[in-house]
Every structure is written in C-alpha cells, then in structure tokens.
Amino acid sequence: MTVFKPKADYSAIASTYDEARRLPPGTIEQWVDLIRDRGKLAPDSICLDLGCGTGRFAIPLAEIPGITVVSADLTEEMLRQAVSKPGAEKVYWVRCSAERPAFRHDVFQCVFMSLLLHHVDDMDRVLAECFRSLRPGGLCLVRTTAHEDLDTMAIYRFFPKARAIDRNRLPDISVIEDSMRRAGFRSVRHEVVVQTPWTSIRDYLEKIRKKSISALTLLTDEEFAEGLHALETHIASVEDEASRAEMIRDQLTLVIAEKPT
C-alpha cells in the first residue's frame, strides 16, 4: 500500500473550487484534445473521468460527438457543483471511491485522472481497478505534477512550505509508472505538457488568494499570509510583459499506459 498525506478537504472547498481553479478555455481545449488523442477516443468510445471533481474536463469531453463520458468522484459536494453546470446532462455522474469503483470489467476505452493519485491511500489498487475496467487496448491517462514540474511553478518560490508538502505527497513519475506495470499495463510512458492555467497576472494573483492549489489549504493562516505578501510584493515589482507571461505558464506531466489486447 502506498500512502500520500496530508490530504485537502474537498468537501470544504467545493463551493469555491471552480472560482479558484477555473482554467482558461484554451487550456481546457488543449487538455481535451490530448485526452481524445492519447486516449484514442473514437465515436462510440466510453471515457471515464475518475476523480472528476466539478467536471471541468468531463463536460467538454462530453461535447465530442459520439463520445460517452462517465464521471466519478467520492466527494458529494463536488458532484453537486458538477451537475449544476450547463452541459452536465450529457455526462453520467457516479459517486464512488477510486479504490472501490462501481464499474464492470472491460468497459472503457479511456480512464483519465487529473491530480488524483496523491489523494488516495492505495495507488496500486486504483490503477489495478483502472486496468480491470478498461477494455483490451484501452488507455489509462494520469495528469499529474512531477517533482520536476514543481520547479516551473513560480508560486512555490513564495510558499516553500506548500512546495515541501507537494514534494512529499506527489508520487514520483517512476513510482506511478512502476505501479502501472504491476497492474498489467504495457507501453507505459509520459510526456511533459506546458500549459497556461491563468488568463493574466491579475487572474493568477486572485486565484492564489483563493488558494487555487490544494497545498495552500494545508498551510497555517500565518504561513499563507506571509507567502501571499511576498508574492504580491514581487508581482508589483515586475513590469516587463515577458516576465509576467512566464509567471502564468507552467508544466504538468501526462502518464500514459495501455491495456494489452
């Protein structure tokens, strides 16, 4: 069993989750295109968004003609936010644990997870369940933050305790890939994805104030206030657009594995 702690309380932050973590339309489109391509989604494919949260990927995925999207999350409050959104009626919503999902064998063409594995107690079991529920030739996609990705995120320079939390709880890419192989997956690989999660430096600062990264919710009030002051002071001193653009760009890692036919 692999345990990564501490964990954020998503039931407590569900009501502000979308406001704090909304991605620009172009970034959502970037990830939806990646999921469709790397997951080999074709008409009549069924895709599972596991740990779907408020459905920020599930709902646009369901707009792809011919694709059926099933979305699962354990947190009732997150699902309540999801089903209230426009387009939610096109998605099948399920409340269940990633470690004990309620799905049959050989159902999905693609299982997609975004920033989920550091919140579960047993990563091996989650990935084994993904393997079981995928049909032969199906793909498992894990959107995650590699340890190397942390260095591309300006926020951690101002919140070093948050960086330490994430460095400790985020599984290394090699650990995820080894777990996938133990589950039976083949053709295990990963790729770096450069993204722009914020529309502007102002948007960036406002979302940090709302604790858009879950590690920020695990800081003390004093730690958060100190980091926020340092960040605000730095942003006020940055005048050139190139430096501002660099602050609102970072990278994540997509781990890809295939169930043998």
Phi and psi in degrees as a GROMACS rama.xvg file:
@    title "Ramachandran Plot"
@    xaxis  label "Phi"
@    yaxis  label "Psi"
@TYPE xy
-112.73  123.372  THR-2
-117.661  128.784  VAL-3
-120.835  118.805  PHE-4
-136.209  162.277  LYS-5
-79.6637  172.06  PRO-6
-120.646  144.893  LYS-7
-78.8309  151.009  ALA-8
-94.0077  97.0059  ASP-9
-74.5045  -20.4277  TYR-10
-66.5089  -30.6333  SER-11
-80.2092  -25.6409  ALA-12
-108.121  5.9803  ILE-13
-59.421  -39.432  ALA-14
-68.4127  -23.9201  SER-15
-111.526  3.96168  THR-16
-59.4527  -49.9327  TYR-17
-66.8787  -39.2828  ASP-18
-62.8183  -37.5218  GLU-19
-83.6896  -27.5959  ALA-20
-121.529  12.3921  ARG-21
-59.8471  130.651  ARG-22
-95.06  147.622  LEU-23
-60.0698  150.663  PRO-24
-53.6399  -38.9454  PRO-25
-64.9613  -33.8745  GLY-26
-73.4036  -39.6443  THR-27
-60.0312  -45.5882  ILE-28
-61.4619  -39.1783  GLU-29
-57.6719  -46.4521  GLN-30
-73.8364  -36.811  TRP-31
-62.9901  -41.691  VAL-32
-62.603  -39.9152  ASP-33
-65.3152  -43.5814  LEU-34
-62.202  -44.2074  ILE-35
-63.1407  -42.6988  ARG-36
-74.2845  -54.3319  ASP-37
-70.0606  -27.8744  ARG-38
-85.8761  -2.0573  GLY-39
52.6834  46.5889  LYS-40
-78.6691  125.49  LEU-41
-126.589  167.991  ALA-42
-51.2588  137.471  PRO-43
79.889  5.34117  ASP-44
-76.0691  150.887  SER-45
-114.87  127.138  ILE-46
-116.61  133.882  CYS-47
-104.109  124.218  LEU-48
-99.3881  100.738  ASP-49
-93.2203  126.285  LEU-50
73.618  47.1106  GLY-51
-71.8285  -16.0728  CYS-52
61.0054  -127.635  GLY-53
-94.7792  15.3521  THR-54
81.9347  26.0065  GLY-55
-67.5746  -24.2117  ARG-56
-99.8852  -34.7237  PHE-57
-61.1115  -45.7915  ALA-58
-65.9201  -47.2511  ILE-59
-66.7123  -30.7561  PRO-60
-62.56  -36.7234  LEU-61
-70.4418  -11.5723  ALA-62
-78.5332  -14.6348  GLU-63
-70.0824  123.808  ILE-64
-56.5396  131.288  PRO-65
86.0713  -6.81819  GLY-66
-94.4543  130.566  ILE-67
-99.2658  130.137  THR-68
-116.884  126.314  VAL-69
-110.789  130.865  VAL-70
-123.244  133.051  SER-71
-129.822  139.057  ALA-72
-153.338  151.932  ASP-73
-85.246  -26.7057  LEU-74
-86.5923  113.869  THR-75
-59.6417  -39.0747  GLU-76
-65.6161  -35.5272  GLU-77
-67.2218  -42.8862  MET-78
-65.6564  -34.7752  LEU-79
-62.0633  -40.3202  ARG-80
-65.4549  -40.0703  GLN-81
-62.5982  -47.7827  ALA-82
-72.11  -11.2006  VAL-83
-87.2007  -4.93725  SER-84
-85.4293  152.095  LYS-85
-58.9433  135.712  PRO-86
89.4997  -7.69124  GLY-87
-65.392  -23.5264  ALA-88
-67.3204  -14.5845  GLU-89
-85.8604  -5.57721  LYS-90
-111.254  143.657  VAL-91
-91.5416  117.49  TYR-92
-100.9  134.133  TRP-93
-134.257  134.376  VAL-94
-99.3928  116.197  ARG-95
-164.079  164.857  CYS-96
-80.8441  143.956  SER-97
-65.1105  -24.4996  ALA-98
-85.4193  -17.3897  GLU-99
-138.955  62.6828  ARG-100
-71.8395  156.557  PRO-101
-103.291  53.6203  ALA-102
-125.387  150.781  PHE-103
-75.4097  171.871  ARG-104
-70.9355  148.687  HIS-105
56.2287  46.5736  ASP-106
-101.395  -45.9304  VAL-107
-98.6465  145.818  PHE-108
-80.5972  -32.7352  GLN-109
-143.838  135.075  CYS-110
-114.707  123.359  VAL-111
-115.207  134.777  PHE-112
-129.765  135.157  MET-113
-118.472  114.915  SER-114
49.274  48.5587  LEU-115
-107.042  -40.7729  LEU-116
-63.5014  -25.9514  LEU-117
-78.5504  -1.64486  HIS-118
-102.117  -5.68971  HIS-119
-99.8118  159.302  VAL-120
-86.0629  -29.935  ASP-121
-133.382  89.0865  ASP-122
-62.634  -38.5446  MET-123
-58.1073  -42.6333  ASP-124
-67.0486  -41.7934  ARG-125
-58.6639  -48.2122  VAL-126
-70.1346  -31.4792  LEU-127
-65.9381  -37.8278  ALA-128
-68.8956  -36.3613  GLU-129
-61.3788  -44.675  CYS-130
-58.8724  -45.2753  PHE-131
-62.6365  -41.1762  ARG-132
-84.3414  -12.3608  SER-133
-79.8941  144.971  LEU-134
-78.7263  159.139  ARG-135
-54.0928  132.929  PRO-136
87.5803  -3.92762  GLY-137
-74.2084  162.733  GLY-138
-118.161  140.751  LEU-139
-109.042  124.667  CYS-140
-118.904  126.033  LEU-141
-118.803  110.029  VAL-142
-87.8995  117.36  ARG-143
-148.413  171.058  THR-144
-103.821  112.097  THR-145
-73.2273  159.213  ALA-146
-57.2999  -36.741  HIS-147
-67.8769  -29.0978  GLU-148
-65.9249  -29.6519  ASP-149
-57.5551  -33.2162  LEU-150
-70.6482  -16.0046  ASP-151
-89.4813  -5.72567  THR-152
-102.002  110.958  MET-153
-59.284  -30.4108  ALA-154
-56.3678  -34.138  ILE-155
-71.798  -15.4072  TYR-156
-68.617  -26.2356  ARG-157
-101.968  -17.2407  PHE-158
-126.284  69.864  PHE-159
-61.2839  -29.9706  PRO-160
-66.8823  -37.4438  LYS-161
-64.7968  -38.5271  ALA-162
-63.2042  -42.2647  ARG-163
-63.0154  -39.3808  ALA-164
-61.5873  -48.2157  ILE-165
-71.5458  -35.2568  ASP-166
-62.7538  -32.8386  ARG-167
-79.6971  -38.8469  ASN-168
-94.7908  -22.7159  ARG-169
-77.4736  124.522  LEU-170
-68.7931  139.064  PRO-171
-61.3206  149.299  ASP-172
-56.7529  -39.8729  ILE-173
-62.8782  -32.9129  SER-174
-67.7824  -43.4835  VAL-175
-62.436  -46.1728  ILE-176
-64.7933  -38.8757  GLU-177
-64.6645  -39.4544  ASP-178
-64.6091  -38.7966  SER-179
-62.102  -43.2738  MET-180
-64.7358  -39.2691  ARG-181
-63.3034  -32.2784  ARG-182
-72.3435  -16.3808  ALA-183
115.181  -2.82249  GLY-184
-69.0363  153.999  PHE-185
-128.876  173.509  ARG-186
52.6807  44.1197  SER-187
-79.3618  130.308  VAL-188
-157.19  175.156  ARG-189
-148.332  160.282  HIS-190
-142.46  149.086  GLU-191
-86.9689  136.67  VAL-192
-122.492  114.441  VAL-193
-83.0152  130.56  VAL-194
-136.879  164.895  GLN-195
-122.22  94.7217  THR-196
-77.4333  -7.92422  PRO-197
-128.351  151.467  TRP-198
-83.042  -23.5749  THR-199
-163.554  171.501  SER-200
-65.8299  -32.09  ILE-201
-67.0674  -43.6078  ARG-202
-60.8193  -41.9404  ASP-203
-57.4246  -50.112  TYR-204
-65.6687  -41.9128  LEU-205
-62.8554  -38.3729  GLU-206
-74.2646  -33.3865  LYS-207
-64.4965  -39.8418  ILE-208
-58.7325  -29.5858  ARG-209
-93.4569  11.9188  LYS-210
60.4887  58.5037  LYS-211
-68.9953  -19.2235  SER-212
-102.913  130.377  ILE-213
-60.0311  -29.7752  SER-214
-61.4902  -27.7371  ALA-215
-65.6986  -28.9829  LEU-216
-72.8088  -11.6609  THR-217
-97.3608  -1.46879  LEU-218
-81.8895  156.959  LEU-219
-70.823  162.317  THR-220
-58.255  -38.5849  ASP-221
-67.5217  -42.3976  GLU-222
-63.9536  -41.876  GLU-223
-67.3571  -44.1557  PHE-224
-62.4318  -41.0627  ALA-225
-63.5484  -45.5113  GLU-226
-65.905  -40.3355  GLY-227
-64.5013  -41.1917  LEU-228
-61.3661  -43.4167  HIS-229
-63.4949  -40.3455  ALA-230
-65.5998  -46.2984  LEU-231
-61.734  -39.938  GLU-232
-64.2969  -42.053  THR-233
-65.142  -46.0527  HIS-234
-60.9427  -38.5775  ILE-235
-63.9839  -24.5779  ALA-236
-90.3787  -11.0442  SER-237
-90.8047  118.337  VAL-238
-109.239  -32.3369  GLU-239
-79.4101  140.846  ASP-240
-65.3718  -32.6752  GLU-241
-62.6075  -41.9821  ALA-242
-68.2991  -38.0893  SER-243
-66.0678  -41.0555  ARG-244
-64.4663  -36.357  ALA-245
-65.5531  -34.4474  GLU-246
-66.9454  -29.6534  MET-247
-98.0406  15.9265  ILE-248
-121.373  139.854  ARG-249
-149.836  -166.182  ASP-250
-141.135  151.07  GLN-251
-125.904  177.15  LEU-252
-123.919  136.384  THR-253
-109.337  117.116  LEU-254
-97.4552  133.538  VAL-255
-126.858  134.256  ILE-256
-145.689  148.57  ALA-257
-117.645  139.277  GLU-258
-82.3753  126.226  LYS-259
-59.1803  149.071  PRO-260
